[in-house]
Amino acid sequence: MFDFLWTTKKLIPRAVNTINTASLEVLNLERNDYEILNTITAEAVIMYYQKSNSYTISCPDDDFSVTYTYGKMGWDCKFSGIFRAGYLSGDAPFVSTALSPEEVARGLAIYRVINTAKQEGADAVIAPTITTNVEQTNKKVVVYKSTVTAKLVKLKTNN
């Protein structure tokens, strides 16, 4: 699904994925009703570059970057690529007018887990764990690394 994020009167294209997350207890499934395919992990690394009147958020292994610059007319942004974000059911979708590097890292890692889940034929994920580490590598660069780990579940059908 493609959607768009409005920011400083500009349109940033984005691709959004969602996937169901539920505990097996809530679904009231017996063990023979589902199969746990495997555990998967995906990560995303985002670079945040700070300057005196601007900052840039970029993904070194993806084609997306956005630069916010403050000038006489307020904030302006320039971007390239598509902002890819994934959400687990129950997550609040991104609604702010400016992207944060932490949300970009988290969203991209979840997006990658969802793509892997789709490729593996999963119906849902259970027990997702999301971690984000932040490290300042020098005075003007901060690295955000998000890692998502989840178990893939496939529901058995009555054939």
N, C-alpha and C positions, 0 to 999 in steps of 0.2 A: 504494500500500500504506500502510495506517495502522499505526503501531506506537506504543508508549508508552515514555516515559523516566521511570524512577522517580527521584525526587530528594527528599530529606528527607521521606520517607514520603508524598509527594504524587505524583500521576501527571500528567506533562506530555504532552499529546497531540502526536504528531509524524507527519509524512508523509515517507516515505523513498523515494527513487529510486536505482537503480543502473544503470550502463551499462558495457558491455564496452569495455576499452581493450586494444589489442594492436598490436604492430608488424606491418607487412605481411610482414616477413621471417619472423616466428614463424608466421604463418598460412600461409606458403608459397603465396601467391597470385600469379598472373601479373597483369600490368596489365589484361588484358581480363576478369578475374574480378570487378573491383570498379570503382566510380565514386566519385570524390571530389566530393561535392555542393558544398560551399563551406566557408568558415571562419566560425565564429560566435564571438561574445564575449558574456559575461554578467557582471554585477557585482552585488555586494550591499554595502550600507553599513550597519554596525551601530554603534549608539551605546552607550557604556559610561559610566554615571554612578556616581560613587563618593561615598558619604556616610560618616559616622563609624562607623555600625554596620550599613550596608547597601550594596548595589550593585544597579544595574538594567542589564539588557542589553535593548536594543530595536532594532527595525528600523523606521525612519521610513516606508518605503514598503511595509510589510507589517503584518499585524495582530498580530504576535507580540511579546510582551515578558515578561520574567521579573524579579522582584525578590527577592533573597535578603536576609533580615534576621536579624541575630544578636541573640538575647534570652536570657532566663533558661533556656529549654528547649533552647538550641542554635540551629542554623540553621533558618529557616523560609523557605518560598518562596511567592510569589503570582505567578500568570501569567495571561496572556490570549492567545487565539489558538492557532495550531498551529505548532510548531517544524518547519520544512521543511528537510530535509537531503538532499543527494545525495552519493553515493559512487561513485568510479571503481573498477572491479574492481581488486583489489589493495590498496585503501585499508582501513585498519582502521576498523570502525564505532565510533561514539561509545559508550564504556562507563562513563564517569565518572558520579558522582552529581550533579555540578554542571556546568552549561554554562559554557564559556569564550567570551568574545566573539570571539576569533579563530576558534574552531571553528564558531561560529554563522555568521560571515561567509563562511568557506570553504564550509561545507555548503550555505548558501543559494545561493551563486554556482554551485556544481556542480549543485544541484537545478534552477536556471534553465537551465543549458546542456542538461541532460538533457531537460527539457520542450521546448526548442527543437529538439533532435535528434529527438525523437519526432514533433513537428509536421512536420518536414522529411522524415520517412520514413527516417531513417538507421538502420543496423544497429549501428553502433559509432562511436566517435570515435578519432582517432589524434592523436598529438603534442599532448596537452593541456598547456597552460602555466597555472600558477596563481600569481598574485602577491597578496600581502597587504601593504598599507601601513597603518601605525599612526601616528596624529597626535594629539597632545594639544592640544585646541583651547582649553582653559582649565584651571584648577587641578583641576576635578572631572569633566571630560568628555574621553573618549578616543574617537576615531573609527577604526573598523576598516573598511577597504575592500578587498574581495577581488575580483579579476578573473580569469575563466577564459576562455581562448581554446583552441579545438580545431577540427580538421578533421573534417567529417562524412563517413562512408563508408557506401556502400550496396553490398551484395554483389549481383552479377548472378546471376539464377537461370537454369537451363537449361530453357527452355520450348520 
